[in-house]
Amino acid sequence: MQAQAVAEPIRYPPGDLAIWVFILAELAAFGAFFGAYAFTRMQHVELFNHFQATLDRDAALINTFALITSSYFVVRAVASIRDNNSQGCVRWLMAALVMGALFLIVKAQEYAHHIDEGIRLSTNTFYMFYLSLTFFHFMHVIMGMVILAAVAVKAKRGGYSATEHTGVETGASYWHMVDLVWLILFPLVYVMK
């Protein structure tokens, strides 16, 4: 008869405490950026409304779907490892990475279109904020994908279990922060008038 693993108690906040310090610092940076955007927008409403209309909202909606779906997959990965299912955890993490890659591809196509149109940081105030904010987020998506890939590799090697899965929760926490930032960035930059 095989002994059953006793699941690690669920801690709040989940994951390593250090990631939460990092997440709070990142959210503060994005918050300052969002505040500067909103303040500047109030000073140049017509300019922002005009150039906001040039953005590809369909691409932004696809990216919103990709990140929300990827966050769901990460939730499933955490649930799988809590059930001591390492392979299920790996599969869900890989699915999340596919959705992250979709986000990067769609965003890169948006950037390529803007570059072809001659748009740069110096084009105007709106594009300076749009390009800076979205590229800052883009880099966080890449970092999140690196973290999730590292967690998936360790999970595939049996490095996590129902009794020790702090690393999975840590990676998931960071990924959810990336998703949360997009859920603020998307309406702020693409929709709000």
C-alpha positions in Angstrom: 0.0 0.0 0.0 1.4 3.4 -1.1 1.4 6.3 1.4 -0.6 9.2 0.1 1.0 12.7 0.1 -0.4 15.2 2.5 -1.1 18.4 0.6 0.7 21.5 1.6 -1.7 23.9 3.4 -2.8 26.8 1.2 -1.0 30.0 2.3 -1.9 33.6 1.7 -0.4 35.1 -0.1 0.5 32.1 -2.2 4.0 31.5 -3.3 7.2 33.0 -2.0 7.0 36.3 0.0 9.8 37.8 -2.1 7.7 37.6 -5.3 5.0 39.7 -3.6 7.5 42.4 -2.7 8.5 42.4 -6.4 4.9 42.3 -7.6 4.0 45.3 -5.4 7.1 47.2 -6.7 6.0 46.4 -10.3 2.4 47.5 -9.6 3.7 50.7 -8.2 5.8 51.4 -11.3 2.8 50.6 -13.6 0.5 52.7 -11.3 2.8 55.7 -11.7 2.9 55.2 -15.5 -0.9 54.9 -15.6 -1.3 58.0 -13.5 1.1 60.0 -15.7 -0.9 58.8 -18.8 -4.2 59.8 -17.3 -2.9 63.2 -16.2 -1.4 63.9 -19.6 -4.5 62.7 -21.4 -6.6 65.2 -19.5 -4.4 68.0 -20.8 -4.6 66.7 -24.5 -8.0 65.0 -24.8 -8.4 65.6 -28.6 -4.9 64.4 -29.5 -5.3 61.3 -27.4 -8.8 60.5 -28.8 -7.6 61.1 -32.4 -4.6 58.8 -32.2 -6.3 56.2 -29.9 -8.7 55.6 -32.9 -5.7 54.5 -35.0 -5.0 51.5 -32.7 -6.1 48.0 -33.6 -8.8 47.2 -31.0 -9.3 43.7 -32.6 -5.7 42.8 -31.9 -6.1 44.2 -28.3 -9.2 42.0 -27.8 -7.3 38.9 -29.1 -4.5 39.7 -26.7 -7.0 40.2 -23.8 -8.5 36.8 -24.6 -5.0 35.3 -24.8 -4.0 36.6 -21.4 -7.2 35.8 -19.6 -7.1 32.3 -21.1 -3.5 31.8 -20.1 -4.3 32.9 -16.5 -7.0 30.2 -16.4 -4.5 27.6 -17.6 -2.1 28.7 -14.9 -4.9 28.3 -12.3 -5.4 24.8 -13.6 -1.7 24.1 -13.4 -1.7 25.1 -9.7 -4.7 22.9 -9.1 -3.0 20.0 -10.8 0.1 20.2 -8.7 -2.0 20.5 -5.5 -3.5 17.2 -6.6 0.0 15.8 -7.0 -0.4 15.7 -10.8 3.0 16.9 -12.1 2.2 16.0 -15.8 -1.1 17.8 -15.7 0.7 20.8 -14.2 3.2 20.7 -17.1 0.5 20.5 -19.7 -1.5 23.4 -18.3 1.7 25.5 -18.0 2.6 24.7 -21.7 -0.9 25.8 -22.7 -0.4 29.1 -20.8 2.9 29.5 -22.6 1.2 29.0 -26.0 -1.3 31.8 -25.1 1.5 34.0 -24.0 3.3 33.4 -27.3 0.0 34.3 -29.1 0.0 37.6 -27.2 3.6 38.4 -28.2 3.0 37.6 -31.8 -0.1 39.8 -32.1 1.6 42.6 -30.2 4.7 42.3 -32.4 2.5 42.6 -35.5 1.0 45.8 -34.0 4.4 47.2 -33.4 5.5 46.3 -36.9 2.5 48.1 -38.4 3.3 51.2 -36.4 6.9 51.1 -37.4 5.9 50.8 -41.1 3.7 53.8 -40.6 6.7 55.8 -39.3 5.4 55.9 -35.7 8.1 56.4 -33.1 8.2 57.5 -29.4 8.8 61.0 -30.7 5.8 61.0 -33.0 3.5 62.6 -30.4 2.6 62.4 -26.7 0.0 59.7 -27.2 2.3 57.4 -29.1 5.1 58.0 -26.6 2.8 56.7 -23.8 1.2 54.0 -25.9 4.6 52.5 -27.1 6.2 52.9 -23.6 3.4 51.4 -21.7 2.7 48.5 -24.0 6.4 47.7 -24.5 7.0 47.8 -20.7 4.1 45.3 -20.4 5.4 43.3 -23.4 8.7 42.8 -21.6 6.9 41.6 -18.5 5.0 39.0 -20.6 8.4 37.7 -21.8 9.7 37.6 -18.2 6.6 35.8 -17.1 6.9 33.3 -19.8 10.5 32.6 -18.8 9.4 32.0 -15.2 6.5 29.7 -16.3 8.9 27.8 -18.6 11.3 27.3 -15.7 8.5 26.1 -13.5 7.3 23.7 -16.2 10.8 22.3 -16.6 11.1 21.7 -12.9 7.6 20.2 -12.7 8.5 17.9 -15.6 11.5 16.7 -13.6 9.3 16.0 -10.6 10.5 19.0 -8.6 7.0 19.8 -7.3 4.4 17.8 -5.5 1.2 18.3 -3.5 3.4 18.7 -0.4 5.9 21.3 -2.0 4.7 23.5 -4.8 5.6 27.0 -3.7 7.5 27.6 -6.9 4.4 26.9 -9.0 2.4 29.3 -6.9 5.2 31.9 -7.1 5.2 31.7 -10.9 1.4 31.8 -11.1 1.3 34.9 -8.9 3.7 36.8 -11.2 1.7 35.7 -14.3 -1.5 36.9 -12.8 0.1 40.3 -12.1 1.0 40.5 -15.8 -2.6 39.7 -16.7 -4.0 42.2 -14.2 -1.8 45.0 -15.6 -3.1 44.2 -19.1 -6.7 44.3 -17.9 -6.0 47.9 -16.7 -3.9 48.9 -19.7 -6.3 47.6 -22.4 -9.3 49.8 -21.5 -7.1 52.8 -20.4 -5.2 53.0 -23.7 -7.4 51.3 -26.3 -11.0 52.1 -25.2 -11.5 55.0 -22.7 -12.4 58.3 -24.3 
